[in-house]
Amino acid sequence: MGSSGLFTLVPFIVFLPVAGLLINMIFGGRMSEKAIGVVASAASGLAFVVAALLGFALWTGSGEAVVVRFADWIHIGDLNVAWNFRVDTLSVLMMLVVAGVGTLIHIYAIGYMHEDVRFKNDIPRYRRFFVFMNLFIAMMMILVSGDSYLMLFVGWEGVGLCSFLLIGFWYDMDTLGRPSFANSNAAKKAFITNRIGDFGFLIAGFTMFWWFKDLSFTGVFSQAAHIASIAPGVILFITLFLLVGVAGKSAQLPLYVWLPDAMAGPTPVSALIHAATMVTAGVYLVARSAPLYTLVPQAQTTVALVGGITALFAATIAVGQYDIKKVLAYSTISQLGFMVAAVGMGAFVAGMFHLVTHAFFKALLFLSAGSVILGMERGHHHLPHDSHADQHEEVFDPNNMRNMGGLRKQMPVTFWLYLIGALALAGIFPLAGFWSKDEILADAFQKFPAVYWMLTIAAFLTAFYMGRQVWMVFFGKPRHAAAGHAEESPKVITVPLMILAAGALLGGALNLPGVHSLALWLEHTIAGVEAGQFNFLVAGLSTGLALLAIFISWLIYGRRPLAEGQIDPLKKMLGPVFTVFERKYWVDEFYWAVFVNRYVDISRFLANVIDGRFWHDFVHEKVIAGTYNWLSRTVLDFGVDQHFIDAIANGLGTLTKNISTGLRRLQNGFVRSYALAVLLGVVIIVGYLLLK
Amino acid sequence: MSQTIPLSWYLAISALMFAMGTLGVLIRRNPLIIFMSIELMLNAANLAFVAFARSFGVPTGQIFVFFVMTVSAAEVAVGLALIIIIFRNKHSIDVDLMNSLKG
């Protein structure tokens, strides 16, 4: 069978992006912007082709997992970790999403970064962006294609690094190009928060190694049932600590706080890393670890609850945000909550299905939001100069929805694309989000009613905040002169959006009820998946709620559009509750007060008291330097040098002087006394000779 | 001439002359007198040389005497020149005043 030979292509999904980044890193300085973008996009696009070939090989073959040995990595005693690629339906699905959405976002970024580097006035940084993006694709591919938890962890850390690098891409300026540390602080926040999650992953990995003596998926899963029977707590321990990792990477409670701040990165980054791919790594991890999770219902319950609560919690915050990207960020957290809840309940197909559709429509939404922001910046640029010459008066924020309004007329293409994304996210029939979200809800309805209700309310809120956003951004009248002058984005930006919009429209076809193509695809990898039952009651209720939410948002924001400077009408209705949403439940402030400030206090204590006063002032100054000074000054200088060595030298000098003072008297200057001395000498010598 | 004067007599004269010369060097302050005393000591030595040469019948001592005479003549010439220079500087030739090298 010729297609099985295709499996040996699998290393290229990692090495093609690496080749792209190397080309851009080494030769990029002499290449035009367009060439850099094309190389990076081609690297990602070829990786997609390879992933598609792998999918074809699986589809024509048996569909069973194929492990491609690439290289030995660690070989110590019994531990034997190789760099193996695992090609199975789950990993290929992830590869297709990562490379597919990634390629579209690369193409989009060619146009977006072209304008962004000019707006920020740092054109050479264009190349660096694509190097980081290709590195991200490579790392994400390592994550999804690794055949062991250790390889997965390598990718897991690698994408975390890329996330850090890209959030802090404009590390020395804020979104408006003014000097600021805001972006680098956001990058650090993301990195450090993820560190906490990775710590959980590591603990799980060490435990796994201790009990299973193996880290490869096959090895771990084949022993899981046996270990569970002899030590039931171990699997629970491993799965719960894996959940900590999931909470960090997939921005679940209580570690979600980094994701909203991660919007500091350029918009393509928000779309690719912080919406479509990297943040879904946690969902992938749980789906991949399905054989472990299905052994411990308590862990599944915990995962489902974490997901459900996060979905609801983040959806409420999204209602109270004004930054166009922050709304989407909290929406992403909320949708990740849906996925995590799904895989937690054992509805792995539904979770992965939602992961794929969400990648389409959330990337679409983010990129459209980026197009809106660029349009606003262009509009701002076209304003008469005197209106923004005075920087101190009011700083223009292109992300703020309160500055927008009426963009439907200025940016019609972006408007329609955004609308498709928003409707897909809200779960309106027959867009992709409807199918995937309803499959999750239907599974939850059967398996976990509490989570079902949380998710249903979250879905209602999702439709509401998306409605609010669309009314605020695209309808009504411009609330800022920049919105009135906004311009449509070029084709390089809108065409990738159209492809994503097609995905958002038709993505539901992946796993239509009754056909269940995704379930059939994934059942080769995840044992015991059952196709979700389509539940008309659930689907009807959620669609009805979504339509109701959109209607309510129209009542509040659409019927009487927000005027310039007007406070949010919802704030009047909900009062302090809205303030709670707007202030994000003060979680950041709480973390600052409880963790960050305490950490700073401890650091300060260690620096000032332990390091400063104890080590520096006492140990170094008093004990070491003091002893040394005493030894050198008192003992060696005063005692030995001055009173012993100097004494010898001075004594010799004094002795010589005294002797010579005595001998001087002999030199009295009288010739005759010298003659007498000669005579006496002669007499003595002769006398001696005679008397001898 | 069968009875010759014994050697010891010559030596006694020589010692006496040498002692007189030594005394003269030590107690006189006039450099001319001191020179004469030195000559006396040299001639005492010459007398001893000659006496020994005659007594042992070898010519070495007599030849030595010629050397001593020559050297003493040169020495006197240098010495007198020095005395003249000193006199020009100090307007005196008292040896006790020549104490510039006193320690």
Interface residues (C-beta under 8 A of the other chain):
Chain A: L663 R664 R665 L666 Q667 N668 G669 F670 V671 R672 A675 L676 L679
Chain B: T22 V25 L26 I27 R29 V95 D96 M98 N99 S100 L101 K102 G103
